[in-house]
Amino acid sequence: MEINTQIEKAKKGDQTAFTFLLNHYWNEVYGFMLKRTENETNAEDITIETFSKAFDKISSYNPEYQFNTWLISIAKNVHIDLLRKNKASLFVEITEKEDQKAYDIADTTPSAEDELITEQNLSQLLRFIKELKPHYQEVIQLRYFQEMSYQEIANSIGEPLSNVKVKLLRAKKLLAEIIQNKR
């Protein structure tokens, strides 16, 4: 089965497999959290954190369970942690330990989305970027216009490296969809 193959590849650190899993399960996890939180921003933040944790812990995934069930249970725990902390912000200080174990989710090889994004003319691209939510606009601008590394972006916005990578994957996918739809 396709999903199990992708999960096995992801366990070995395959970047395209991570992207596939993120794209395949994003709507399900986000939809579930949106029902629970009734808040788009919180649902999105929890979903980003969920994939970040899932990619960090993918080696511990037990194939006896459905992958989406595993993701949803991570999402529930992230949500419970958020409620427990009772803070508006999900993001914790970056510790050196987190930095070291943060998965290298983002590959440096340009993806199809990267190529689509870079071939747009600048004024058109800026208009498309404005259609993204502010936190996606921010990571795209830091990455493409200020040419910051993932680590520099993480330091700049005060989020864990793995969150930044998930956010960038998601932002690039959404931006590529906007570009495709405008063609």
C-alpha positions in Angstrom: 0.0 0.0 0.0 1.2 3.5 -1.0 0.9 5.0 2.6 2.9 2.2 4.2 5.6 2.6 1.6 5.8 6.4 2.3 5.9 5.8 6.0 8.8 3.4 5.6 10.6 5.9 3.4 10.0 8.6 6.0 11.4 6.4 8.7 14.6 6.3 6.7 14.6 10.1 6.4 13.3 10.5 2.9 12.2 14.1 2.4 9.7 13.5 -0.4 7.9 10.9 1.9 7.6 13.5 4.7 6.1 16.0 2.2 3.7 13.3 0.8 2.5 12.4 4.3 2.1 16.1 5.3 0.0 16.8 2.2 -2.0 13.6 2.4 -3.0 14.0 6.1 -3.0 17.8 6.6 -6.7 18.3 5.9 -7.8 15.4 8.1 -5.7 16.6 11.2 -6.6 20.3 10.6 -10.3 19.5 10.2 -10.3 17.5 13.4 -8.6 20.2 15.3 -10.8 22.9 13.8 -13.9 21.1 15.1 -12.3 20.8 18.6 -10.9 24.3 18.9 -13.4 26.2 16.7 -10.4 28.6 16.0 -8.5 28.5 12.6 -5.3 29.9 14.0 -5.2 27.4 16.9 -6.2 24.5 14.7 -3.4 25.4 12.3 -0.8 25.9 15.0 -1.7 22.5 16.6 -1.6 20.8 13.2 1.9 22.2 12.5 3.1 21.1 15.9 1.5 17.7 15.4 3.4 17.0 12.1 6.6 18.4 13.7 6.2 15.9 16.6 5.2 13.1 14.2 8.2 13.6 12.0 10.5 13.7 15.1 9.0 10.5 16.5 8.2 8.6 13.2 10.6 5.8 14.1 8.3 5.0 17.1 5.2 4.7 14.9 3.6 1.2 15.3 2.1 0.0 11.9 -0.5 -2.0 13.8 -2.4 1.3 14.1 -3.7 3.5 11.3 -1.3 6.3 10.6 -4.1 8.9 10.7 -5.2 7.5 14.1 -1.6 8.0 15.4 -1.5 11.6 14.0 -4.9 12.4 15.7 -3.7 11.1 19.0 -0.6 13.3 18.8 -2.9 16.2 17.9 -5.0 15.5 20.9 -1.9 15.5 23.2 -0.7 18.7 21.6 -4.1 20.3 22.2 -4.2 19.1 25.8 -0.7 20.5 26.4 -1.9 23.8 24.9 -4.9 23.9 27.2 -2.7 22.9 30.2 -0.3 25.7 29.6 -3.3 27.9 29.0 -1.3 30.2 26.8 -2.3 31.8 23.5 1.1 30.9 22.1 2.0 27.3 21.3 5.6 28.0 20.8 8.2 27.2 23.4 11.8 28.4 23.7 14.2 26.6 21.4 16.4 24.5 23.5 19.7 23.2 22.2 18.4 19.7 22.8 15.4 20.3 20.6 17.6 21.8 17.9 19.8 18.7 17.8 16.9 16.3 17.5 14.9 18.4 15.2 14.3 16.5 12.0 15.8 17.8 8.8 12.3 17.7 7.2 13.2 20.2 4.5 15.5 19.1 1.8 17.7 21.7 0.0 16.9 20.2 -3.4 14.3 22.5 -5.1 10.9 20.9 -5.2 8.3 21.3 -7.9 6.7 24.0 -5.7 10.1 25.8 -5.4 10.5 25.9 -9.1 6.9 27.1 -9.7 7.4 29.9 -7.1 10.8 31.0 -8.4 9.6 31.3 -12.0 6.9 33.9 -11.1 7.7 37.5 -11.7 8.3 39.4 -8.5 5.2 41.7 -8.4 2.9 38.8 -9.3 4.6 36.6 -6.7 4.2 39.3 -4.0 0.5 39.5 -4.8 0.1 35.7 -4.4 2.0 35.7 -1.1 -0.4 38.4 0.2 -3.2 35.8 -0.2 -1.5 33.5 2.4 -2.1 33.8 6.1 0.3 36.1 7.9 2.4 33.4 9.5 2.9 31.7 6.1 3.7 35.0 4.5 6.4 35.6 7.1 8.3 32.3 6.6 8.1 32.6 2.8 9.5 36.1 2.9 12.3 35.2 5.3 13.2 32.1 3.2 12.9 33.5 -0.3 13.5 37.3 0.1 15.9 37.4 3.0 17.4 34.1 2.1 17.6 33.0 5.7 18.5 29.4 6.6 15.8 27.3 8.4 17.8 27.8 11.6 17.9 31.5 11.2 14.2 31.6 10.6 13.6 29.5 13.7 15.7 32.0 15.7 14.1 35.0 14.1 10.5 33.9 14.9 11.3 32.1 18.1 9.9 28.7 17.0 11.5 25.2 17.0 13.3 24.3 13.8 10.9 21.4 13.0 7.9 23.7 13.2 9.6 26.1 10.8 10.2 23.3 8.3 6.6 22.1 8.5 5.3 25.6 8.1 7.5 26.2 5.0 6.4 22.9 3.4 2.8 23.9 4.0 3.3 27.6 2.8 5.0 26.4 -0.4 2.2 24.0 -1.2 -0.5 26.7 -0.6 1.5 29.2 -2.6 2.0 26.8 -5.5 -1.8 26.1 -5.5 -2.5 29.8 -5.6 -0.1 30.2 -8.6 -1.7 27.2 -10.4 -5.2 28.5 -9.9 -4.3 32.0 -11.3 -2.8 30.5 -14.5 
